[in-house]
Amino acid sequence: MSTPSRTSELRRRRARKDKVTLLRKRYSAAKSEADRNRILEKVKKVAPSLSADQFTKTVGAGKP
């Protein structure tokens, strides 16, 4: 009985990972501070457990 919920959970995790990867690319390409703040707000909505420090640390290190 738990298989359908597990499948949807995995799909949500993959989608979240892809979205955060996309936002990291956009953040590193952003030129203004306003754009970066807007992207950080989107990250908070997509992955609330991911802090801004963790997000920016991985962007600065060049990790996807």
Distance bins in CASP14 RR format, pairs under 12 A and 6 or more apart:
PFRMAT RR
TARGET T0000
AUTHOR 0000-0000-0000
RMODE 2
METHOD distances of the structure
MODEL  1
2 8 0 0 0 0 0 1 0 0 0 0 0
2 9 0 0 0 0 1 0 0 0 0 0 0
3 9 0 0 0 0 0 1 0 0 0 0 0
3 10 0 0 0 0 0 1 0 0 0 0 0
4 10 0 0 0 0 0 1 0 0 0 0 0
4 11 0 0 0 0 0 1 0 0 0 0 0
5 11 0 0 0 0 0 1 0 0 0 0 0
5 12 0 0 0 0 0 1 0 0 0 0 0
6 12 0 0 0 0 0 1 0 0 0 0 0
6 13 0 0 0 0 0 1 0 0 0 0 0
7 13 0 0 0 0 0 1 0 0 0 0 0
7 14 0 0 0 0 0 1 0 0 0 0 0
8 14 0 0 0 0 0 1 0 0 0 0 0
8 15 0 0 0 0 0 1 0 0 0 0 0
9 15 0 0 0 0 0 1 0 0 0 0 0
9 16 0 0 0 0 0 1 0 0 0 0 0
10 16 0 0 0 0 0 1 0 0 0 0 0
10 17 0 0 0 0 0 1 0 0 0 0 0
11 17 0 0 0 0 0 1 0 0 0 0 0
11 18 0 0 0 0 0 1 0 0 0 0 0
12 18 0 0 0 0 0 1 0 0 0 0 0
12 19 0 0 0 0 0 1 0 0 0 0 0
12 46 0 0 0 0 0 1 0 0 0 0 0
12 47 0 0 0 0 0 1 0 0 0 0 0
13 19 0 0 0 0 0 1 0 0 0 0 0
13 20 0 0 0 0 0 1 0 0 0 0 0
13 46 0 0 0 0 0 1 0 0 0 0 0
13 47 0 0 0 0 0 1 0 0 0 0 0
13 49 0 0 0 0 0 1 0 0 0 0 0
14 20 0 0 0 0 0 1 0 0 0 0 0
14 21 0 0 0 0 0 1 0 0 0 0 0
15 21 0 0 0 0 0 1 0 0 0 0 0
15 22 0 0 0 0 0 1 0 0 0 0 0
15 46 0 0 0 0 1 0 0 0 0 0 0
15 47 0 0 0 0 0 1 0 0 0 0 0
16 22 0 0 0 0 0 1 0 0 0 0 0
16 23 0 0 0 0 0 1 0 0 0 0 0
16 42 0 0 0 0 0 1 0 0 0 0 0
16 43 0 0 0 0 0 1 0 0 0 0 0
16 45 0 0 0 0 0 1 0 0 0 0 0
16 46 1 0 1 0 0 0 0 0 0 0 0
16 47 1 0 1 0 0 0 0 0 0 0 0
16 48 0 0 0 0 0 1 0 0 0 0 0
16 49 0 0 0 0 1 0 0 0 0 0 0
16 50 0 0 0 0 1 0 0 0 0 0 0
17 23 0 0 0 0 0 1 0 0 0 0 0
17 24 0 0 0 0 0 1 0 0 0 0 0
17 46 0 0 0 0 1 0 0 0 0 0 0
17 47 0 0 0 0 1 0 0 0 0 0 0
17 50 0 0 0 0 0 1 0 0 0 0 0
17 64 0 0 0 0 1 0 0 0 0 0 0
18 24 0 0 0 0 0 1 0 0 0 0 0
18 25 0 0 0 0 0 1 0 0 0 0 0
18 46 0 0 0 0 1 0 0 0 0 0 0
18 47 0 0 0 0 0 1 0 0 0 0 0
18 64 0 0 0 0 0 1 0 0 0 0 0
19 25 0 0 0 0 0 1 0 0 0 0 0
19 26 0 0 0 0 0 1 0 0 0 0 0
19 39 0 0 0 0 0 1 0 0 0 0 0
19 42 0 0 0 0 1 0 0 0 0 0 0
19 43 0 0 0 0 1 0 0 0 0 0 0
19 45 0 0 0 0 1 0 0 0 0 0 0
19 46 1 0 1 0 0 0 0 0 0 0 0
19 47 1 0 0 1 0 0 0 0 0 0 0
19 50 0 0 0 0 0 1 0 0 0 0 0
20 26 0 0 0 0 0 1 0 0 0 0 0
20 27 0 0 0 0 0 1 0 0 0 0 0
20 39 0 0 0 0 0 1 0 0 0 0 0
20 40 0 0 0 0 0 1 0 0 0 0 0
20 42 0 0 0 0 1 0 0 0 0 0 0
20 43 1 0 0 1 0 0 0 0 0 0 0
20 44 0 0 0 0 0 1 0 0 0 0 0
20 45 0 0 0 0 0 1 0 0 0 0 0
20 46 1 0 0 1 0 0 0 0 0 0 0
20 47 1 0 1 0 0 0 0 0 0 0 0
20 48 0 0 0 0 0 1 0 0 0 0 0
20 49 0 0 0 0 0 1 0 0 0 0 0
20 50 1 0 0 1 0 0 0 0 0 0 0
20 54 0 0 0 0 0 1 0 0 0 0 0
20 55 1 0 0 1 0 0 0 0 0 0 0
20 58 0 0 0 0 1 0 0 0 0 0 0
20 59 0 0 0 0 0 1 0 0 0 0 0
20 63 0 0 0 0 0 1 0 0 0 0 0
20 64 0 0 0 0 1 0 0 0 0 0 0
21 27 0 0 0 0 0 1 0 0 0 0 0
21 28 0 0 0 0 0 1 0 0 0 0 0
21 43 0 0 0 0 0 1 0 0 0 0 0
21 46 0 0 0 0 0 1 0 0 0 0 0
21 47 0 0 0 0 0 1 0 0 0 0 0
21 50 0 0 0 0 0 1 0 0 0 0 0
21 55 0 0 0 0 0 1 0 0 0 0 0
21 58 0 0 0 0 1 0 0 0 0 0 0
21 59 0 0 0 0 0 1 0 0 0 0 0
21 62 0 0 0 0 0 1 0 0 0 0 0
21 63 0 0 0 0 1 0 0 0 0 0 0
21 64 1 0 1 0 0 0 0 0 0 0 0
22 28 0 0 0 0 0 1 0 0 0 0 0
22 29 0 0 0 0 0 1 0 0 0 0 0
22 39 0 0 0 0 1 0 0 0 0 0 0
22 42 0 0 0 0 1 0 0 0 0 0 0
22 43 0 0 0 0 0 1 0 0 0 0 0
22 46 0 0 0 0 1 0 0 0 0 0 0
22 64 0 0 0 0 0 1 0 0 0 0 0
23 29 0 0 0 0 0 1 0 0 0 0 0
23 30 0 0 0 0 0 1 0 0 0 0 0
23 35 0 0 0 0 0 1 0 0 0 0 0
23 36 0 0 0 0 0 1 0 0 0 0 0
23 38 0 0 0 0 0 1 0 0 0 0 0
23 39 1 0 1 0 0 0 0 0 0 0 0
23 40 0 0 0 0 1 0 0 0 0 0 0
23 41 0 0 0 0 0 1 0 0 0 0 0
23 42 1 0 1 0 0 0 0 0 0 0 0
23 43 1 0 1 0 0 0 0 0 0 0 0
23 44 0 0 0 0 0 1 0 0 0 0 0
23 45 0 0 0 0 0 1 0 0 0 0 0
23 46 1 0 0 1 0 0 0 0 0 0 0
23 47 0 0 0 0 1 0 0 0 0 0 0
23 50 0 0 0 0 1 0 0 0 0 0 0
23 52 0 0 0 0 0 1 0 0 0 0 0
23 55 1 0 0 1 0 0 0 0 0 0 0
23 56 0 0 0 0 0 1 0 0 0 0 0
23 58 0 0 0 0 0 1 0 0 0 0 0
23 59 0 0 0 0 1 0 0 0 0 0 0
23 64 0 0 0 0 0 1 0 0 0 0 0
24 30 0 0 0 0 0 1 0 0 0 0 0
24 36 0 0 0 0 0 1 0 0 0 0 0
24 39 0 0 0 0 1 0 0 0 0 0 0
24 40 0 0 0 0 0 1 0 0 0 0 0
24 42 0 0 0 0 0 1 0 0 0 0 0
24 43 0 0 0 0 1 0 0 0 0 0 0
24 46 0 0 0 0 0 1 0 0 0 0 0
24 47 0 0 0 0 0 1 0 0 0 0 0
24 50 0 0 0 0 0 1 0 0 0 0 0
24 54 0 0 0 0 0 1 0 0 0 0 0
24 55 1 0 0 1 0 0 0 0 0 0 0
24 56 0 0 0 0 1 0 0 0 0 0 0
24 57 0 0 0 0 0 1 0 0 0 0 0
24 58 1 0 0 1 0 0 0 0 0 0 0
24 59 1 0 1 0 0 0 0 0 0 0 0
24 60 0 0 0 0 1 0 0 0 0 0 0
24 61 0 0 0 0 0 1 0 0 0 0 0
24 62 0 0 0 0 1 0 0 0 0 0 0
24 63 0 0 0 0 1 0 0 0 0 0 0
24 64 1 0 0 1 0 0 0 0 0 0 0
25 39 0 0 0 0 1 0 0 0 0 0 0
25 58 0 0 0 0 0 1 0 0 0 0 0
25 59 0 0 0 0 1 0 0 0 0 0 0
25 62 0 0 0 0 0 1 0 0 0 0 0
25 63 0 0 0 0 0 1 0 0 0 0 0
25 64 0 0 0 0 1 0 0 0 0 0 0
26 35 0 0 0 0 1 0 0 0 0 0 0
26 36 0 0 0 0 1 0 0 0 0 0 0
26 38 0 0 0 0 1 0 0 0 0 0 0
26 39 1 0 1 0 0 0 0 0 0 0 0
26 40 0 0 0 0 0 1 0 0 0 0 0
26 42 0 0 0 0 1 0 0 0 0 0 0
26 43 0 0 0 0 0 1 0 0 0 0 0
26 55 0 0 0 0 0 1 0 0 0 0 0
26 59 0 0 0 0 1 0 0 0 0 0 0
27 33 0 0 0 0 0 1 0 0 0 0 0
27 35 0 0 0 0 1 0 0 0 0 0 0
27 36 1 0 1 0 0 0 0 0 0 0 0
27 37 0 0 0 0 0 1 0 0 0 0 0
27 38 0 0 0 0 1 0 0 0 0 0 0
27 39 1 0 1 0 0 0 0 0 0 0 0
27 40 1 0 0 1 0 0 0 0 0 0 0
27 41 0 0 0 0 0 1 0 0 0 0 0
27 42 0 0 0 0 1 0 0 0 0 0 0
27 43 0 0 0 0 1 0 0 0 0 0 0
27 52 0 0 0 0 0 1 0 0 0 0 0
27 55 1 0 0 1 0 0 0 0 0 0 0
27 56 1 0 0 1 0 0 0 0 0 0 0
27 57 0 0 0 0 0 1 0 0 0 0 0
27 58 0 0 0 0 1 0 0 0 0 0 0
27 59 1 0 1 0 0 0 0 0 0 0 0
27 60 0 0 0 0 1 0 0 0 0 0 0
27 62 0 0 0 0 0 1 0 0 0 0 0
28 35 0 0 0 0 0 1 0 0 0 0 0
28 36 0 0 0 0 1 0 0 0 0 0 0
28 39 0 0 0 0 1 0 0 0 0 0 0
28 55 0 0 0 0 0 1 0 0 0 0 0
28 56 0 0 0 0 1 0 0 0 0 0 0
28 58 0 0 0 0 0 1 0 0 0 0 0
28 59 1 0 1 0 0 0 0 0 0 0 0
28 60 1 0 0 1 0 0 0 0 0 0 0
28 61 0 0 0 0 0 1 0 0 0 0 0
28 62 1 0 0 1 0 0 0 0 0 0 0
28 63 0 0 0 0 0 1 0 0 0 0 0
28 64 0 0 0 0 0 1 0 0 0 0 0
29 35 0 0 0 0 1 0 0 0 0 0 0
29 36 0 0 0 0 0 1 0 0 0 0 0
29 39 0 0 0 0 1 0 0 0 0 0 0
29 59 0 0 0 0 0 1 0 0 0 0 0
30 36 1 0 1 0 0 0 0 0 0 0 0
30 37 0 0 0 0 1 0 0 0 0 0 0
30 38 0 0 0 0 1 0 0 0 0 0 0
30 39 1 0 0 1 0 0 0 0 0 0 0
30 40 0 0 0 0 0 1 0 0 0 0 0
30 42 0 0 0 0 0 1 0 0 0 0 0
30 56 0 0 0 0 0 1 0 0 0 0 0
30 59 0 0 0 0 0 1 0 0 0 0 0
31 39 0 0 0 0 0 1 0 0 0 0 0
32 38 0 0 0 0 1 0 0 0 0 0 0
32 39 0 0 0 0 0 1 0 0 0 0 0
33 39 0 0 0 0 0 1 0 0 0 0 0
33 40 0 0 0 0 0 1 0 0 0 0 0
34 40 0 0 0 0 0 1 0 0 0 0 0
34 41 0 0 0 0 0 1 0 0 0 0 0
35 41 0 0 0 0 0 1 0 0 0 0 0
35 42 0 0 0 0 0 1 0 0 0 0 0
36 42 0 0 0 0 0 1 0 0 0 0 0
36 43 0 0 0 0 0 1 0 0 0 0 0
36 52 0 0 0 0 1 0 0 0 0 0 0
36 55 0 0 0 0 0 1 0 0 0 0 0
36 56 0 0 0 0 1 0 0 0 0 0 0
36 59 0 0 0 0 1 0 0 0 0 0 0
37 43 0 0 0 0 0 1 0 0 0 0 0
37 44 0 0 0 0 0 1 0 0 0 0 0
37 52 0 0 0 0 1 0 0 0 0 0 0
37 56 0 0 0 0 0 1 0 0 0 0 0
38 44 0 0 0 0 0 1 0 0 0 0 0
38 45 0 0 0 0 0 1 0 0 0 0 0
39 45 0 0 0 0 0 1 0 0 0 0 0
39 46 0 0 0 0 0 1 0 0 0 0 0
39 52 0 0 0 0 0 1 0 0 0 0 0
39 55 0 0 0 0 1 0 0 0 0 0 0
39 56 0 0 0 0 0 1 0 0 0 0 0
39 59 0 0 0 0 1 0 0 0 0 0 0
40 46 0 0 0 0 0 1 0 0 0 0 0
40 47 0 0 0 0 0 1 0 0 0 0 0
40 50 0 0 0 0 0 1 0 0 0 0 0
40 51 0 0 0 0 0 1 0 0 0 0 0
40 52 1 0 1 0 0 0 0 0 0 0 0
40 53 0 0 0 0 0 1 0 0 0 0 0
40 54 0 0 0 0 0 1 0 0 0 0 0
40 55 1 0 0 1 0 0 0 0 0 0 0
40 56 0 0 0 0 1 0 0 0 0 0 0
40 59 0 0 0 0 0 1 0 0 0 0 0
41 48 0 0 0 0 0 1 0 0 0 0 0
41 52 0 0 0 0 1 0 0 0 0 0 0
41 55 0 0 0 0 0 1 0 0 0 0 0
42 48 0 0 0 0 0 1 0 0 0 0 0
42 50 0 0 0 0 0 1 0 0 0 0 0
42 52 0 0 0 0 0 1 0 0 0 0 0
42 55 0 0 0 0 0 1 0 0 0 0 0
43 49 0 0 0 0 0 1 0 0 0 0 0
43 50 1 0 0 1 0 0 0 0 0 0 0
43 51 0 0 0 0 1 0 0 0 0 0 0
43 52 1 0 0 1 0 0 0 0 0 0 0
43 53 0 0 0 0 0 1 0 0 0 0 0
43 54 0 0 0 0 1 0 0 0 0 0 0
43 55 1 0 1 0 0 0 0 0 0 0 0
43 56 0 0 0 0 1 0 0 0 0 0 0
43 58 0 0 0 0 0 1 0 0 0 0 0
43 59 0 0 0 0 0 1 0 0 0 0 0
44 50 0 0 0 0 1 0 0 0 0 0 0
44 51 0 0 0 0 1 0 0 0 0 0 0
44 52 1 0 0 1 0 0 0 0 0 0 0
44 54 0 0 0 0 0 1 0 0 0 0 0
44 55 0 0 0 0 1 0 0 0 0 0 0
46 55 0 0 0 0 0 1 0 0 0 0 0
47 54 0 0 0 0 1 0 0 0 0 0 0
47 55 0 0 0 0 1 0 0 0 0 0 0
47 58 0 0 0 0 0 1 0 0 0 0 0
48 54 0 0 0 0 0 1 0 0 0 0 0
48 55 0 0 0 0 0 1 0 0 0 0 0
49 55 0 0 0 0 0 1 0 0 0 0 0
50 56 0 0 0 0 0 1 0 0 0 0 0
50 57 0 0 0 0 0 1 0 0 0 0 0
50 58 0 0 0 0 1 0 0 0 0 0 0
50 59 0 0 0 0 0 1 0 0 0 0 0
51 57 0 0 0 0 1 0 0 0 0 0 0
51 58 0 0 0 0 0 1 0 0 0 0 0
52 58 0 0 0 0 0 1 0 0 0 0 0
52 59 0 0 0 0 0 1 0 0 0 0 0
53 59 0 0 0 0 0 1 0 0 0 0 0
53 60 0 0 0 0 0 1 0 0 0 0 0
54 60 0 0 0 0 0 1 0 0 0 0 0
54 61 0 0 0 0 0 1 0 0 0 0 0
54 63 0 0 0 0 0 1 0 0 0 0 0
55 61 0 0 0 0 0 1 0 0 0 0 0
55 63 0 0 0 0 0 1 0 0 0 0 0
56 62 0 0 0 0 0 1 0 0 0 0 0
56 63 0 0 0 0 0 1 0 0 0 0 0
57 63 0 0 0 0 1 0 0 0 0 0 0
58 64 0 0 0 0 1 0 0 0 0 0 0
END
